[in-house]
Every structure is written in structure tokens, then in C-alpha cells.
Amino acid sequence: MTRRGRIVAWAGAVLAAVLLGTTGAGAWVYQHLDANIRGADIGDGLGDRPANLSPGSKNILVVGSDSRAGANAAYGKGLTTMQSDTLMLLHLSADRRWATALSFPRDSWVRIPACVRGDGSSSAPHHFKINEAFSIGGDTGDTGKAATCAIKTVEGATGLRVDHFASLDFQGFKGMVNALDGIEVCPEHAIHDTKARLDLPAGCQNVRDEQALGYVRTRYSVGDGSDLGRIGRQQEFLKALGTKARAQLTSPGSLYDFLDSATRSLTTDRELAGIKPLYDLAATLKDIPADRLTFLTVPNYPREADVPSDRANVVWQYPQAGEVFRDLAHDREIGAAAKRKLAAAATHPVTASAVRVRVLNGTGVPGRAATAAASLRALGFTVTTTGNAPAAATTALGYPAGLRDHAEILAARLPGHLTPRQAADAPPGEITLTVGPDFPSDGG
């Protein structure tokens, strides 16, 4: 499958629709918009979930559905599964005074857990791009199963509990931009991208319809051609869309066109599926100041630094990514100072290849250390030795003084959210992974 540009601006559209609500709409309008929204069952198949560490806050996973069914077939008919190459987690604080939108690059190399496919069979856990999760569950067009696998993957990789889910497709995005009479963009250079169906001159101009969609999808013809550069452009587009929506959607007609486009292309979990729950949520959000709506991308670096043959993907940068996840889990706002700290750390990431690991088998089952070691090497870690350990009840990570960051990097790549412990007898310069009975027999 060729790599194509993807849409993320649905996230801003969903947010704008939620912020605006439907004040003043007549009963018939309410019923029409309410009937547009599709609800999907996402509870079954999630398994063990992270604890809710900040009751009152909300995490909403927003997904851009790249389905090529119906009107979306114009963007390519070769896809046989539901697609989602960009995910965004919208965190709403418990006091509703701030919010953070966290983007997950589509090329993030993460562990995809076992998921239920559309035909009822189960996929095997494995490592791949994060966007594959939605496709696994949605291989037969079932949005509920697609969302369930995406949520399960995000929860497993971040430790954040997802409360709600929403997806919007191409047509809904275009309709909302058109209802605003377009959005101004200012590309420094002309963009000619046949894959995104975009031919745009340099300079500030108003884009709508296919041009707007092409602008948020273009990738290879702008900047360095990376997905990370595209996320930055998309986030700026979202800010402009949200600002214009709040300022200009004052007439019933324009508001109806905007919300009709949004709701016709919107699928949510059952609890959120309806104008009233969306409006109730909007009532708590509309007063969030613009300077306290923060857009972030999960800290990352090219996977090529760990696996030289992989020039296409990124891995999350730890301990920085873990700090972001912990802040959101505990409902702590990530302000300007924290963003500057993340930007500074991004210039000198500690890669997996710099982490030296000793793997010990504490299960009593022959070969478990070797299997785990092979999996770690595939992830780019430097395995120094393997051996046996006394029987261990659970898997453990031990580290010597000064190597806590290295231990956190290893813990973040393993299933189960292990907590590293400093060990007085740990060999200097390396982390000790003791494999217990709870460690996956496939090596993680």
C-alpha cells in the first residue's frame, strides 16, 4: 500500500462543533442533527484498562476516518479496510479551565495488542505503526471494533484511560470549512501535490472544499515531506478553524450548515452519540481561553536511530513522552515552560540503542530470556547478556544509580507498564530485566 497524506482537521471540526452547540435551533433541526450522529459500541474487547487517576477530567480519542466508501471513493478505491493514520487525544481538565490536544504521529512504532477483527477472530499482538490498530478492528467496516482496537492500543501505549471516542471523515471536514466560507492559509512556497489533489500558489489565500482538504492532507510536497511537518500545519489549521467558527457562526443558517456537515460524518461512542450530550459537554468548554488550549505532538525521534534499516517510522522519546502522559493522567496542565523543555530535549534524545540490557529468566521455563532478548534487539536495544535468575513472581526492572532514564526508556517499550526500581546489586552501566511468568511468551 502506498503512503498517502492523511486528514487530521476533523479533530478541530469536532471540537468546534462541540464548543458551539445548537443554541436557538428549532425542534426539527435538533431532531435532524441528532439523527445524523451514529453511535458505536466500544466497551467489548478492551480488557484490562488503565485506572482513572483524575475523576472529572475527560480524554476523548478523535480519529480521522479515511474510509473510501460512498463519496469518499474519489480519494482512492484500493483500500479494503477502514483507515486512520492520525489520532488525537483531547484532554479536558476536571475544572474545564484548560484543554490539551495531543497528536500521535501516524508512523509511531508501537505495540499493537490482540484485537477482535470484524469477523470475530483475534489478531496477534505485534509491533507496527499506530495507525494499523483502527484498520485491524475495521477490516469489515465495523466502526465499533475499529475504535475499540485504536483505544486499546492508545491506552496500552500511554497508560491514559480513554473516556470517549469520535471520528469524522473527509466529507464532513469539507462541509464545515465551506460553512465558514473557507480558512486563510499562508504557504511560503507553492504546493503541487497530485496525491493530495492540490495546486496552491505561495502566499496568503482563502481555501475551501478540495483545496482545504488537500492542504491538510499534503505531505511529500511541503517542507521535509514528513508526517511531523504535516501535523504542525494541521494544528495551525485547527486553531484558525476554531477561531473563525466561534467568531462567525452567528446566524442560524450558517450554524446549521456547519453542524449538519459535522454530524452527518460523525461517529461517536454510544454515551456521546447525540446533540444533547455533545451540547452538555459544550456548555462546560465554551469558556476555555484560547491560550489555554494547547496543541502537542508526542515527543519522538526517527526509528532509524535504533534500527538503521527503518527510515519510515518514529518512536516515542522517553522519559519525555512518559512525563506528558503522567501529567495528563493526573490532570496537570502542560504550559509554555514545559513545551520549551520538551523542545530542548528533542535535540538530544536518548535512543534505545544507547540502553544496555541484561536479560534474566525468572520463570524456570527454558528459552524465555533468549526470546525476550531477541524482541529487545528488534526494538533497537543493546542486549549485553542473558542468563537465569531465582524464581520471580512478576517481571522486574532493576537499574543502578544514574540510569533511571534508561530504565524508563526500556519500561516504556514493554507491555504491562513496569515500574523500574533502583537496585544496589545492579551491574554498573546496564539495566536488568528479570522475566517473570507475566511476561508475554512471544517476548513482548
N, C-alpha and C positions, 0 to 999 in steps of 0.2 A: 504494500500500500504506500503510495507516495505521501510525503508530508505536506500538509496544506495549512494555510492560515486559518485561525480559529476565531470565534467571536467570544468576547467577554463582556461586551457592553450591555447585555441582558441584565447583568448584575445591577448596574446603575438604574436601568429601567425599572426593575422590580423594586429597588429601593425608592425611586421617585414615586412610583405608584402607591407604595405603602405610605410614604410621607404625605402624599396629597389627600388620600382618602376619597370619599364620594359625597362630601357635604353638599346639600342642595339638590341632589339627584332625585328625580321622581321615582315612584314605586316601580314603574315599568322599567326604568333604566336600571334600578337596583336589581331587579329580578333577572334582566338580561345579562348584566355583568356577572352576577352571582352564578348564573348557569354556565357562563363561559369557562369558569375555573374548574379544572379537573383535579380530583383528589386521588392519591395513590397510597396504598398500604405499604409501609416501610418497617413495621415492627418485627415481622417474622424474619429470622435468619441473621439477626445482628449478634446473637451470642453474648458473651461477656463484654460488658461496656464500661468505659471509664466512669468513675464516680463524679457526681455533680458537686464541685468544690465551691461554687458560688451561686447558691439558690437565689433566684430573682434575675440573674443575667440570662441572656439568650444567645445561643450560637445557631445561626441559620446558614446551611450549606447551599450556596447558589450555584447552579450548574447551567452552562450554555449547551442546550441540546442541539447537536449537529445532525439530527435526523434528516434524511434526504427524501422523506415521504411527502406526498402531496405537492404543495407549492415549492417546497424546498428542493425538489428534484432538479431545479435549474442549476444548483451548485454542484451537481455530480450525482450520477445514479449508481456508481460502482460500489457503494457501501452497503453491507448487508446487516449491520448491527447499528444500534443507537450509538452516537459518538458524543464525547465530552472531553475536549482537550484542554480546557481551562476550568479550574474550580476556584471558588472564592468563599471564604468563611466570613460571614458578617457577625461580629460580636457586639451585642448591645449590653451596655453596663446595667447593673441592677438598679441604679438610681436614674437611668435614662438621660444622663448628662453628657455622655460621650459614646462613641462607637468606633470600632476598628474593622476595616475590611482587609482581610489577609488573603493574598493571592498565592496559589500553588502553581508553579510553572508546569506546563503540560509534560515536559520532558523530565520531571522529577523521578529519579530511580528509587523506588520504594518497595516494600514487601506487600504484595497483594495477597490477602488471606483467602482461605477457601470460601467461595461464594456459590449461592444457588443460581443456576442458569435458568433461562426461561422454560426449558423442557423438564425442570425438576432435578436434573443431575447436578453434581457439585464439581467445581473446578478445584485443582490442586493449588496449594499455596506456592508462591514463587515471587521472584523479584522482576519488576518491569516498570515501565512508565506509569505514572499515577493515573493517566487518562484511560488506561485499559480497564480499570475497575468498572466504569459505567458501561463499557461495551460488553463485558462478561455477563453482567446481570441483564443487560438489554439486548441479548442476542436474538430474542424473538419479539422485540418491541414492547416488552413489559416495563414501563417506567418505574413501577414499584420495586421490581427486582434490580433494575439498573441503579436506582437511588440507594437501595439497601447495600449493594456491594461498594458503591462510592463512599457511603457513610462509614461502613465497616473499615474500609481502607484508611480513610482520614482519621477516624478515631484511633485505630491501631498505630498509626504513624505519629500522631501528635499527642495522644493522651487527653484530647479535648472531647467532651461529650457534645454531640450534635443534637439540638432540640427540634429543629425544623429543617425542611428541605424545600427548595423552589427551583424550577427550571423554566427557561424561556428560549424560544427558537428564533431563527433568522427573521421570519415574517413579523413577529411581534416587535422585535427591535426596530425594524424599518418603519413600522407604523407609528411608533412612539416618536421617533425622530421627525417624521413627517408632520405629526400633530403639533410639533414645536416650530414648524417651518424651517427645520434644519439646525445644525450646530456649526459654529465657526471653528475652523482648524487653520493652523499656520505652518505647513511643512516648509522646511528650509530649502528643500530640493524637490524637483519634480518627481512624481512617483508613477512608474509604469509597471504594473504588475498584472500579468494575464491571469494568474491563479486567483487573485483576489478580484479580478474583473474591474481594475481601477486604472484610470488615466487622469492624473491630477497634476496641474501646474504648481510651481512653487509659489509661496506667498499666502496671505490670509484670504480665506474664502468660506462661503457657506456651503456645507454638504448635506445632502439628504438622500433618501431612498438608496439606490445601489451604490452611490458614491460613499455615503456614510457607512454602509455595511462593509464596503471594500476597504475603507480607511482603517477600521478596527480589525480587519482580518489580515491586512497586508503584513508580510514578514520579510521575505527574501529580498525585496527591492528597496528596503529602507534601512539605513544605519548598517549595523553589522550582520543583519539578517537573522538575529537570534530571537527566540521566543521571549527572552527577558526584555529586550528593547521594545517588543510589541506590547508587553504588559504595561510598560511605562506609558506608552501612547494611549493605551486603552484606559488607564486610570485617569489620565488628564481629560480624556473624552467624557468619562463618567462624571467628573467634577463639573464640567461645563454643562452636561445634560441635566444634572440635578439642579444646578443654579438656575438655568433657564426655565426649567419646569416649574420651580417654585415661584419664579418671578412673573411668568407669562400665562400660566394656565388659570386664568381668572374667569373666563367665560364658560358657561355650561357646555357649549358646543365643542370648544377645543379640549376641555377636560374629558368630555365623553369620548371623543376620538382617541385621545391618549389612553384612557383606561380600557376602551374596547379593544384596542390593539394589544395592550398588555395582557388582559385577561383571556383573550382568545388563544394566546400562545403560552399560557401559564399552567404549569402543573405543580402542585404542592403536596405535602403530606395531608392526611385527612383532617387533622386538627386545624390546619391553616387554610384549608380549602373553602373559601367563601369571602364575600365582601365584608361581612361583619367582623370576623376575626382579623382580617387584614386592616380594617378600619380601626378596630380596638388597639391593634399594635401601633398603627399610625398615630393615634392620639397621644401615645407616650413618647413618640420620636420627633414630632414636628418642631420642638423647641431646642433640639441639639444644635449648638452653634457650628457653623461651617468649619471653624478652626479646631473643632474637637471631633471631627470625622477624619480619621487617619487612614491612609492607604499604605499598606506594606506588602512586600513580597517576601516569602520565606527566605532567610539568608541561605545562600547556596554558592557552589563553585563547580566548574566543569568536572565531570566524572573522569575525564581524560587524565587528570592528575593522579587518580588512583588506578585506573585501568587504561593504559595508553591506547588500546585499540578502540575505545569508545569515545568518539568525538561528537556524539549526538545528544548526550544526556547531561543532566546536572544532578548533584547530590546535595542534600541539605547540610549546611555548615553548623557544626556543633563546637562549643556549647551554646552558641548564639541562638540557634533555632529553638533549642530547648528552653532558653530563657524567655523567648517570645511566647511559647506555648504555656509555660508556667504562669507568666503574667496574665494571660487571658484566662487561664483556668481559675486563677484566684481573683479575677476581675480587677486587675491593676492596669491603669491606663499607660499606654506606651507613648510618651511625649516626645518633644523635639530633641531633648538631650539624649534619650535612648536611641532615637533614629540616627543621630550623629555618631553615637558609639557603635551601632551596627554597621554604618557605612565605613568607619575607620577599620573595624575588624575584618571587613570583607577584602581589604587589600592584602592581608596576610593570613589566610585560612590555615588551620592545622588540618592536614589531609589524613585520610585513613591510612595511607601508605606510611605515614610517619609514626603510626601506633604499632608498637611491638607487643605481641601477644603470646603468652604461654598457655596452651590448652590442656587441661587435665580431665580425665574421665572419672567422675564420681558415681557412675551408675552401676558399675560391675558388669556391664554389657560390653563385650569386646567391640572395638571399632568406633565407639561413639566419639572419642576425641578426634580421630582421623577424619570422620565425616564433618564434624564441626569446623575443623581446621581448613578443610577444603572449601567450605562455604565462606569462611572468613577471607581466604586468599582470593576467592572470586569477587569479593567486595572490595578488594584492594588492600586489606590489612597485611602486615608483615608478621607471619607466624614463626616464632623462633624455635619452638619445640612442642612435642606432645608427650603425654605420659599418663600415669594413673594417680588417683588421689584416694584417700579414705572415703568410704560411702558418704554421699551428700544427700540430704533430704530434698534440697532445691538447688537450682543453678545459682552460682555466686560469682561476683566480680570483685577482685581484690586489687589494690594499687598501692605503690609505695608513695612516700611523701613527694609532693611536687608534680604528680602525674594525674591529678583528679580530672583535668580537662581531657586527657587522653582516655581515661576510663569512661567519661560521659560520652565521648565520641563513639566508643565501642558499644556502650549500652544502648545508644540511640538506634543502632543498626540491627539490634537483636530483638526478637519477639519477647513480649512479656514485661517491658518497661522495668528492667532490672535496676536496682539501686546500688551503685558502686560503694564499697566500703574500704577505707584505708586499713591496710594490714601491715603490722610490724614486721612480719616474716616475708613480705613480698619481695621478690628479687628486684634489685635496682634497675630502673630503665625499662621495665616491661609490666604489662597488665596480666593478671592471671585469671583466666576464665575456667571455672570448675563446672563441668557439665553435670547437671542433675537429672533425675527422672522426668522433670517437667520440660526439659529442653527438647524441641522438635527432633524426631529421629532422622529427618531429612537434613539436619544441620541448620535450620532456621532460614 
